[in-house]
Amino acid sequence: MLNKIVLTLLIIGGVNWGAIGIFQFDLVAWICGGQTGMISRVIYTVVGLCAIWCISLLFRENAEPDREIKVMS
């Protein structure tokens, strides 16, 4: 469940970065009163921590067994 929450927040952060890159519009800053506002800084920090958490997902073993169908010859 934690991984899904982290991934959702990271996707929201990615959409914000896409808006900055394409439209030069920072959605988080616009909603929260500027890039230097306390709420904006908290959101940027949380998204950054989510990114660090997702790095750890790259090195974890998959907890679910493979669901591939193996054909016996």
C-alpha positions as YAML, in Angstrom:
chain: A
units: angstrom
residues:
- id: 1
  name: MET
  ca: [0.00, 0.00, 0.00]
- id: 2
  name: LEU
  ca: [2.85, 2.39, 0.84]
- id: 3
  name: ASN
  ca: [4.42, 1.77, -2.56]
- id: 4
  name: LYS
  ca: [1.18, 2.77, -4.31]
- id: 5
  name: ILE
  ca: [0.91, 5.98, -2.29]
- id: 6
  name: VAL
  ca: [4.53, 6.85, -3.02]
- id: 7
  name: LEU
  ca: [4.11, 6.09, -6.71]
- id: 8
  name: THR
  ca: [0.95, 8.24, -6.89]
- id: 9
  name: LEU
  ca: [2.74, 11.20, -5.31]
- id: 10
  name: LEU
  ca: [5.68, 10.72, -7.64]
- id: 11
  name: ILE
  ca: [3.37, 10.71, -10.67]
- id: 12
  name: ILE
  ca: [1.80, 13.97, -9.46]
- id: 13
  name: GLY
  ca: [5.30, 15.42, -9.13]
- id: 14
  name: GLY
  ca: [6.16, 14.22, -12.62]
- id: 15
  name: VAL
  ca: [3.07, 15.88, -14.05]
- id: 16
  name: ASN
  ca: [4.09, 19.11, -12.31]
- id: 17
  name: TRP
  ca: [7.58, 18.89, -13.84]
- id: 18
  name: GLY
  ca: [6.00, 18.23, -17.23]
- id: 19
  name: ALA
  ca: [3.90, 21.37, -16.84]
- id: 20
  name: ILE
  ca: [7.03, 23.33, -15.94]
- id: 21
  name: GLY
  ca: [8.91, 21.98, -18.94]
- id: 22
  name: ILE
  ca: [6.16, 22.40, -21.51]
- id: 23
  name: PHE
  ca: [4.20, 25.42, -20.28]
- id: 24
  name: GLN
  ca: [6.65, 27.05, -17.83]
- id: 25
  name: PHE
  ca: [3.87, 26.75, -15.24]
- id: 26
  name: ASP
  ca: [4.53, 25.40, -11.74]
- id: 27
  name: LEU
  ca: [1.19, 23.99, -10.60]
- id: 28
  name: VAL
  ca: [2.33, 23.36, -7.01]
- id: 29
  name: ALA
  ca: [3.62, 26.92, -6.64]
- id: 30
  name: TRP
  ca: [0.44, 28.31, -8.17]
- id: 31
  name: ILE
  ca: [-1.80, 26.34, -5.80]
- id: 32
  name: CYS
  ca: [0.31, 26.90, -2.69]
- id: 33
  name: GLY
  ca: [1.38, 30.51, -3.07]
- id: 34
  name: GLY
  ca: [4.79, 30.44, -4.69]
- id: 35
  name: GLN
  ca: [7.87, 28.24, -4.71]
- id: 36
  name: THR
  ca: [9.18, 29.64, -1.44]
- id: 37
  name: GLY
  ca: [5.92, 29.14, 0.47]
- id: 38
  name: MET
  ca: [6.07, 26.65, 3.34]
- id: 39
  name: ILE
  ca: [3.38, 24.37, 1.87]
- id: 40
  name: SER
  ca: [5.10, 24.29, -1.51]
- id: 41
  name: ARG
  ca: [8.42, 23.41, 0.09]
- id: 42
  name: VAL
  ca: [6.79, 20.58, 2.06]
- id: 43
  name: ILE
  ca: [5.20, 19.21, -1.12]
- id: 44
  name: TYR
  ca: [8.51, 19.42, -3.03]
- id: 45
  name: THR
  ca: [10.27, 17.64, -0.14]
- id: 46
  name: VAL
  ca: [7.66, 14.87, 0.05]
- id: 47
  name: VAL
  ca: [7.87, 14.27, -3.70]
- id: 48
  name: GLY
  ca: [11.67, 14.15, -3.45]
- id: 49
  name: LEU
  ca: [11.48, 11.60, -0.65]
- id: 50
  name: CYS
  ca: [9.05, 9.56, -2.74]
- id: 51
  name: ALA
  ca: [11.58, 9.54, -5.57]
- id: 52
  name: ILE
  ca: [14.26, 8.25, -3.21]
- id: 53
  name: TRP
  ca: [11.87, 5.55, -1.98]
- id: 54
  name: CYS
  ca: [11.15, 4.48, -5.57]
- id: 55
  name: ILE
  ca: [14.88, 4.05, -6.21]
- id: 56
  name: SER
  ca: [14.80, 1.29, -3.60]
- id: 57
  name: LEU
  ca: [12.04, -0.45, -5.56]
- id: 58
  name: LEU
  ca: [14.50, -1.05, -8.40]
- id: 59
  name: PHE
  ca: [16.62, -3.29, -6.19]
- id: 60
  name: ARG
  ca: [13.89, -5.30, -4.45]
- id: 61
  name: GLU
  ca: [12.89, -8.82, -5.29]
- id: 62
  name: ASN
  ca: [9.37, -9.12, -6.61]
- id: 63
  name: ALA
  ca: [7.17, -10.46, -3.79]
- id: 64
  name: GLU
  ca: [4.61, -11.93, -6.19]
- id: 65
  name: PRO
  ca: [5.41, -15.16, -8.02]
- id: 66
  name: ASP
  ca: [5.73, -14.99, -11.79]
- id: 67
  name: ARG
  ca: [2.39, -15.40, -13.46]
- id: 68
  name: GLU
  ca: [3.79, -16.60, -16.73]
- id: 69
  name: ILE
  ca: [2.38, -19.76, -18.18]
- id: 70
  name: LYS
  ca: [5.13, -22.24, -18.75]
- id: 71
  name: VAL
  ca: [4.64, -24.59, -21.65]
- id: 72
  name: MET
  ca: [6.11, -28.04, -21.16]
- id: 73
  name: SER
  ca: [7.57, -29.68, -24.25]
...
